């Protein structure tokens, strides 16, 4: 039987590499995000350091666009999904994301002073991937974590 392998978006991989570069250990990252050390190590090895004119070494992150707006609209139309846009100023049209944003603000953003954009980006990434999706229970899915919900769905399929 084939191993159950997860696919990760390039931006997710790049953010994990950034966390490693900022001092998180492979063990910490593996434990917090549920990804094997060897997988994370592969992502780190594939990040591409290059030399720039002043001799500083930087890492090029390949953020590949998965689609353009037109291609995305074409794709969702082909699989019979109607792309809906909320009317301006009406949060009830998209209650799920409004609820998520409220939780993000109450539990992370309003409690922390960020030094710069990258610090904010990394903190929010950690909040979402370490806490919100893995440990925080959600009433909308029966007071379990999204990870538990996903695991149950995989077992039942």
C-alpha positions in Angstrom: 0.0 0.0 0.0 1.4 3.4 -0.9 2.4 5.9 1.8 0.0 8.7 2.5 2.0 11.7 1.2 0.9 15.3 1.6 1.5 17.9 -1.0 2.7 21.3 0.2 2.4 24.6 -1.6 5.7 26.3 -2.5 5.0 29.3 -0.3 4.4 27.0 2.6 7.7 25.2 2.0 9.5 28.6 1.6 8.1 29.8 4.9 9.3 26.7 6.7 12.8 27.3 5.2 12.5 30.9 6.4 11.7 29.8 9.9 14.7 27.4 9.8 16.9 30.3 8.6 15.6 32.5 11.4 16.8 29.9 14.0 14.1 27.2 14.4 15.6 23.7 14.5 14.6 20.9 12.3 13.2 19.1 15.4 11.1 22.1 16.4 9.7 22.5 12.9 9.0 18.8 12.5 7.2 18.6 15.8 5.2 21.8 15.3 4.1 21.2 11.7 4.0 17.4 11.6 6.4 17.2 8.7 9.3 14.8 8.7 12.8 16.2 9.3 14.0 14.6 6.0 11.3 16.4 4.1 12.1 19.8 5.7 15.8 19.1 5.1 15.1 18.5 1.4 13.3 21.8 1.2 16.3 23.6 2.8 18.8 22.0 0.5 16.7 22.9 -2.6 16.5 26.6 -1.6 18.9 28.4 -3.9 21.6 30.6 -2.4 23.2 33.1 -4.9 25.8 35.7 -4.7 24.9 39.3 -5.3 27.2 42.2 -6.2 28.2 43.2 -2.7 29.1 39.6 -1.8 26.0 39.1 0.4 24.4 35.7 0.0 20.6 35.6 -0.4 18.1 32.9 -1.0 15.9 33.0 -4.0 12.4 31.7 -3.3 10.6 30.4 -6.2 7.0 31.6 -5.6 5.4 30.0 -8.7 2.0 31.4 -9.5 -0.4 28.5 -9.6 -2.7 30.4 -11.8 -3.6 33.8 -13.1 -7.0 35.3 -12.3 -8.3 34.3 -15.8 -7.0 30.8 -15.6 -8.4 30.4 -12.1 -11.8 31.6 -13.3 -11.7 29.3 -16.3 -10.7 26.3 -14.1 -13.4 26.7 -11.4 -15.9 27.2 -14.2 -14.8 23.9 -15.8 -15.4 22.0 -12.6 -18.9 23.6 -12.1 -18.0 26.0 -9.3 -19.6 29.4 -9.3 -17.1 32.1 -8.2 -19.0 34.4 -5.8 -17.9 37.8 -4.7 -19.2 39.5 -1.6 -20.8 42.9 -1.9 -18.6 45.6 -0.4 -19.1 46.1 3.3 -21.3 43.0 3.8 -19.4 40.6 6.0 -22.3 38.1 6.2 -21.6 37.1 2.6 -18.4 35.4 3.8 -19.0 34.6 7.4 -16.4 31.8 7.6 -13.4 34.0 6.6 -14.8 36.9 8.7 -14.8 34.5 11.7 -11.3 33.4 11.0 -10.1 37.0 10.7 -11.7 37.9 14.0 -10.0 35.0 15.7 -6.6 35.9 14.1 -7.0 39.5 15.4 -8.1 38.5 18.9 -5.7 35.7 19.4 -2.6 37.0 17.6 -2.5 40.4 15.9 -3.9 42.6 18.6 -1.6 41.0 21.3 1.7 41.5 19.6 3.9 44.4 18.3 5.7 43.3 15.2 9.0 44.8 14.3 8.6 44.6 10.5 6.5 43.0 7.8 8.5 39.7 7.8 8.2 39.3 11.6 4.4 39.8 11.2 4.2 37.3 8.3 6.2 34.6 10.2 4.2 35.1 13.4 0.9 34.8 11.5 2.1 31.8 9.6 3.1 30.1 12.9 -0.3 31.1 14.5 -2.2 29.5 11.6 -0.1 26.4 11.0 1.0 25.6 14.6 -2.0 26.7 16.5 -5.2 27.4 14.5 -5.0 24.4 12.2 -3.4 21.9 14.6 -4.3 22.5 18.2 -7.3 25.0 18.4 -10.7 23.3 18.5 -13.4 24.6 16.2 -17.1 24.6 17.1 -18.1 24.3 13.4 -16.5 20.9 13.1 -17.7 19.4 16.4 -15.2 20.8 18.8 -12.2 19.0 17.3 -9.1 20.4 15.6 -9.0 20.8 11.8 -6.2 18.2 11.8 -8.4 15.7 13.6 -11.2 16.4 11.2 -8.9 15.8 8.2 -7.5 12.6 9.7 -11.1 11.3 10.3 -12.0 12.1 6.7 -9.0 10.3 5.4 -9.8 7.2 7.5 -13.4 7.1 6.3 -12.5 7.4 2.6 
